[in-house]
């Protein structure tokens, strides 16, 4: 394992609250995407897996978008949480300061809910591609495809927990909307991962 990985793990394992679960969710999604890219590259150009060439090419052509977006979201989640912590440290010595602080807390909390929501959203978009790759991708890499799907689903679920903890911290219509949209993503993602698990199980028989 190289120094870059160790630095990331050291940062996560430190006593600092960031990077935390949301950032890890985005990094998990990046790993899921990387595995799917590997499976796709093992599928394209091979006549035996011709039915999987289209979906594989689509995934490969989206590589830079996938990975850059996931890394961006990993950083964005940490930044969003840091802003929440900053807002709670604002002075509250009089009514004006308290109002300013409360507004800052609400604004930063919405940002801290949006960040993991976007991770869940991105994970769901990616997961939508995997049933077809599971059906037609290189059978020799089917366990890698399964790992990709499980990681993507885990990323979505972890992100949803981070949405919920921010939404539950205060009453706000925008936060409620974020939670409702996240709930829909989780429901659809559960159906997708169940479908992929079935496909994988059948192909491994």
C-alpha positions as CSV (number, residue, x, y, z in Angstrom):
1,X,0.0,0.0,0.0
2,X,1.5,3.3,-1.0
3,X,2.0,6.5,1.0
4,X,-1.1,8.1,-0.5
5,X,-3.4,5.4,0.8
6,X,-1.8,5.5,4.2
7,X,-2.2,9.3,4.4
8,X,-5.9,9.0,3.6
9,X,-6.4,6.3,6.2
10,X,-4.4,8.2,8.8
11,X,-6.6,11.3,8.2
12,X,-9.8,9.2,8.5
13,X,-8.6,7.4,11.7
14,X,-7.5,10.6,13.5
15,X,-9.5,12.3,16.3
16,X,-10.6,15.0,13.9
17,X,-14.3,14.7,12.9
18,X,-13.4,15.1,9.2
19,X,-12.9,13.3,7.0
20,X,-15.8,11.2,8.3
21,X,-18.5,8.8,7.1
22,X,-19.7,11.0,4.2
23,X,-16.3,11.3,2.8
24,X,-15.7,7.6,3.2
25,X,-19.0,6.9,1.4
26,X,-17.7,8.9,-1.6
27,X,-14.4,7.2,-1.6
28,X,-16.2,3.8,-1.4
29,X,-18.2,4.9,-4.4
30,X,-14.9,5.6,-6.2
31,X,-13.7,2.1,-5.4
32,X,-17.0,0.7,-6.8
33,X,-16.6,2.6,-10.0
34,X,-13.0,1.5,-10.4
35,X,-13.9,-2.1,-10.1
36,X,-16.7,-1.7,-12.7
37,X,-14.2,0.0,-15.0
38,X,-11.9,-3.0,-14.6
39,X,-14.7,-5.4,-15.4
40,X,-15.7,-3.3,-18.4
41,X,-12.1,-3.3,-19.7
42,X,-12.1,-7.1,-19.4
43,X,-15.3,-7.3,-21.4
44,X,-14.8,-4.9,-24.4
45,X,-13.0,-6.3,-27.4
46,X,-13.7,-9.9,-26.4
47,X,-16.1,-11.6,-28.8
48,X,-17.3,-14.0,-26.2
49,X,-18.7,-11.1,-24.2
50,X,-20.1,-9.2,-27.2
51,X,-23.4,-8.5,-25.5
52,X,-21.6,-6.6,-22.8
53,X,-19.6,-4.3,-25.1
54,X,-22.1,-1.4,-25.2
55,X,-22.6,-1.1,-21.5
56,X,-18.8,-1.6,-20.9
57,X,-18.0,1.1,-23.4
58,X,-20.5,3.5,-21.7
59,X,-18.8,2.9,-18.3
60,X,-15.3,3.3,-19.7
61,X,-16.2,6.5,-21.5
62,X,-17.6,7.9,-18.2
63,X,-14.4,7.1,-16.2
64,X,-13.2,10.6,-15.7
65,X,-16.7,11.9,-14.8
66,X,-17.2,9.1,-12.3
67,X,-14.0,9.3,-10.5
68,X,-13.5,13.1,-10.5
69,X,-17.1,13.6,-9.2
70,X,-16.6,11.1,-6.4
71,X,-13.4,12.6,-5.3
72,X,-14.9,16.1,-5.5
73,X,-17.9,14.9,-3.3
74,X,-15.5,13.3,-0.8
75,X,-13.9,16.7,-0.3
76,X,-17.2,18.6,-0.4
77,X,-18.6,16.5,2.4
78,X,-15.7,17.3,4.7
79,X,-15.9,21.0,3.9
80,X,-19.7,21.0,4.5
81,X,-19.3,19.4,8.0
82,X,-16.5,21.8,8.9
83,X,-18.8,24.7,8.1
84,X,-21.4,23.3,10.5
85,X,-18.8,23.2,13.3
86,X,-17.7,26.8,12.4
87,X,-21.3,28.0,12.7
88,X,-21.8,26.5,16.1
89,X,-18.7,28.3,17.3
90,X,-20.0,31.7,16.3
91,X,-20.7,34.2,19.2
92,X,-24.1,34.3,20.8
93,X,-23.8,37.2,23.3
94,X,-26.8,39.2,22.1
95,X,-30.0,38.8,20.0
96,X,-28.3,39.9,16.8
97,X,-25.4,37.5,17.2
98,X,-27.8,34.7,18.1
99,X,-29.9,35.4,15.0
100,X,-26.8,35.4,12.8
101,X,-25.5,32.2,14.4
102,X,-28.9,30.5,14.0
103,X,-29.1,31.4,10.3
104,X,-25.5,30.2,9.8
105,X,-26.3,26.9,11.6
106,X,-29.3,26.3,9.4
107,X,-27.5,27.2,6.2
108,X,-24.5,25.0,7.0
109,X,-26.8,22.1,8.1
110,X,-28.6,22.2,4.8
111,X,-25.2,22.1,3.1
112,X,-24.1,19.2,5.3
113,X,-27.3,17.3,4.3
114,X,-26.9,18.2,0.6
115,X,-23.3,16.8,0.4
116,X,-24.2,13.2,1.3
117,X,-27.4,13.5,-0.6
118,X,-25.3,14.2,-3.7
119,X,-23.2,11.2,-2.9
120,X,-26.3,9.0,-2.7
121,X,-27.6,10.5,-5.9
122,X,-24.3,9.8,-7.7
123,X,-24.2,6.3,-6.3
124,X,-27.7,5.6,-7.5
125,X,-26.9,6.8,-11.1
126,X,-23.9,4.5,-11.1
127,X,-25.8,1.5,-9.7
128,X,-28.3,1.8,-12.5
129,X,-25.6,0.8,-15.0
130,X,-24.6,-2.4,-13.2
131,X,-27.5,-4.8,-13.8
132,X,-26.6,-4.9,-17.5
133,X,-22.9,-5.3,-16.9
134,X,-23.8,-8.1,-14.4
135,X,-25.8,-9.9,-17.1
136,X,-23.4,-9.5,-20.0
137,X,-19.9,-8.6,-18.6
138,X,-17.0,-11.0,-18.5
139,X,-18.0,-13.9,-16.4
140,X,-14.4,-14.4,-15.1
141,X,-14.8,-11.0,-13.4
142,X,-18.3,-11.5,-12.0
143,X,-17.2,-11.4,-8.4
144,X,-15.5,-8.1,-9.1
145,X,-18.7,-6.8,-10.5
146,X,-20.5,-8.1,-7.4
147,X,-18.0,-6.2,-5.2
148,X,-18.6,-3.1,-7.2
149,X,-22.3,-3.3,-6.8
150,X,-22.1,-4.0,-3.0
151,X,-19.7,-1.1,-2.5
152,X,-21.9,1.3,-4.5
153,X,-24.9,0.3,-2.4
154,X,-22.9,0.7,0.8
155,X,-21.9,4.1,-0.3
156,X,-25.5,5.1,-0.9
157,X,-26.6,3.7,2.4
158,X,-23.8,5.4,4.4
159,X,-24.6,8.7,2.7
160,X,-28.3,8.3,3.5
161,X,-27.4,8.0,7.2
162,X,-25.4,11.2,7.0
163,X,-28.4,12.9,5.4
164,X,-30.7,11.7,8.1
165,X,-28.5,12.9,11.0
166,X,-28.4,16.4,9.6
167,X,-32.1,16.5,8.7
168,X,-33.1,15.3,12.2
169,X,-31.1,18.0,13.8
170,X,-33.6,20.8,13.0
171,X,-37.0,21.5,11.4
172,X,-36.8,22.9,7.9
173,X,-38.8,22.3,4.7
174,X,-35.6,22.2,2.5
175,X,-34.1,19.5,4.8
176,X,-37.4,17.6,4.7
177,X,-37.2,17.6,0.9
178,X,-33.7,16.3,0.9
179,X,-34.7,13.5,3.2
180,X,-37.7,12.6,1.0
181,X,-35.5,12.4,-2.1
182,X,-32.9,10.4,-0.2
183,X,-35.5,7.9,0.9
184,X,-36.6,7.4,-2.7
185,X,-33.0,6.8,-3.7
186,X,-32.5,4.2,-1.0
187,X,-35.7,2.4,-2.0
188,X,-34.7,2.2,-5.6
189,X,-31.2,1.3,-4.8
190,X,-32.4,-1.6,-2.6
191,X,-34.3,-2.9,-5.6
192,X,-31.2,-2.6,-7.8
193,X,-28.9,-4.4,-5.5
194,X,-31.4,-7.2,-5.1
195,X,-31.6,-7.5,-8.8
196,X,-27.8,-7.5,-9.2
197,X,-27.4,-10.1,-6.5
198,X,-29.8,-12.4,-8.3
199,X,-28.0,-12.0,-11.6
200,X,-24.7,-12.7,-10.0
201,X,-26.0,-15.8,-8.2
202,X,-27.4,-17.2,-11.4
203,X,-24.3,-16.6,-13.4
204,X,-22.2,-18.3,-10.7
205,X,-24.2,-21.5,-10.7
